[in-house]
């Protein structure tokens, strides 16, 4: 039996940043995929789970910055290069950001290059 995700995800390879809510620490990360409810990304440090972070990213070809409050649900080592695969759930997200994500994950590729 094939497992299905509750929310459609789409591959997305962009640089992003994640910071603790106090703004004391931040990390540069690489987004792997995104959905309406969360994001997967790779970091060079293992991040604490069940803690709130501010996740910031832009879609390719867009100047619109998306700042979303997230919580890390898992952070696990991947490969042998000291990297970690992280899964984060969105906690607080602006409606216009939700719309951009939905447009991205449901577009055919030609539309996503014009997201603003």
C-alpha positions in Angstrom: 0.0 0.0 0.0 1.4 3.4 -1.0 1.5 6.1 1.7 0.1 9.5 0.7 1.0 12.8 2.3 -1.9 14.8 3.8 -0.7 18.0 1.9 0.8 18.2 -1.6 4.6 19.0 -1.5 6.7 20.3 -4.3 10.5 20.3 -4.6 12.0 23.7 -4.1 15.8 24.3 -4.0 16.4 27.7 -2.6 18.6 29.3 0.1 16.8 30.3 3.2 17.5 31.2 6.8 16.1 30.1 10.1 16.5 32.0 13.4 15.5 31.5 17.0 12.5 33.7 17.9 14.7 36.0 20.1 17.0 36.6 17.0 20.1 35.5 18.9 21.1 32.7 16.5 20.5 32.2 12.8 21.4 29.5 10.3 21.7 29.5 6.5 19.8 26.4 5.2 18.8 24.8 1.9 15.1 24.2 1.3 14.3 20.7 -0.1 10.5 20.9 -0.5 7.5 22.8 0.7 3.8 22.4 1.3 1.0 24.5 2.6 1.7 23.2 6.1 5.4 22.9 6.3 8.9 22.8 4.8 11.8 20.4 4.7 15.4 21.7 4.6 19.0 20.8 5.1 21.2 22.5 7.8 24.8 22.1 9.0 23.7 21.9 12.6 21.1 19.7 14.3 18.2 22.0 15.4 16.2 21.5 18.6 12.7 20.1 18.1 9.5 21.5 19.6 11.0 25.0 19.6 9.7 28.0 17.6 11.9 29.5 14.9 11.4 32.2 12.3 11.9 30.7 8.8 12.6 33.2 5.9 12.7 32.4 2.2 11.8 33.7 -1.3 10.5 31.7 -4.2 12.7 31.6 -7.3 12.1 34.8 -9.4 10.3 36.6 -6.6 11.3 39.5 -4.4 8.6 38.7 -1.9 10.1 37.6 1.3 8.2 35.0 3.3 8.7 35.0 7.1 7.0 32.2 8.9 7.0 31.0 12.5 7.8 27.3 12.5 8.5 24.4 14.9 11.0 21.7 14.0 9.4 18.3 14.2 12.5 16.3 13.3 16.2 17.0 12.7 18.2 13.9 11.7 21.7 13.3 10.3 21.9 12.7 6.6 25.0 11.5 4.6 28.5 11.7 5.9 29.1 15.5 5.5 27.7 16.7 8.8 24.4 17.7 7.5 20.9 17.4 8.9 17.6 16.9 7.3 14.9 18.9 9.1 11.1 18.9 8.9 9.3 22.0 10.1 5.6 22.7 10.6 4.3 26.2 10.0 2.7 27.7 13.2 2.0 31.3 12.1 1.8 32.2 8.5 0.4 35.2 6.7 -2.5 34.5 4.3 -0.6 36.0 1.3 2.3 33.6 2.0 -0.1 30.7 2.1 -1.4 31.8 -1.3 2.1 32.0 -2.7 2.9 28.5 -1.4 -0.4 27.0 -2.8 0.3 28.7 -6.2 3.8 27.2 -6.2 2.9 23.7 -5.3 -0.1 23.6 -7.7 1.5 25.4 -10.7 2.9 23.6 -13.7 6.3 25.2 -13.5 5.8 28.1 -16.0 3.6 30.0 -13.6 5.9 29.5 -10.6 8.7 31.5 -12.3 6.5 34.6 -12.2 5.4 34.5 -8.5 5.6 37.9 -6.8 
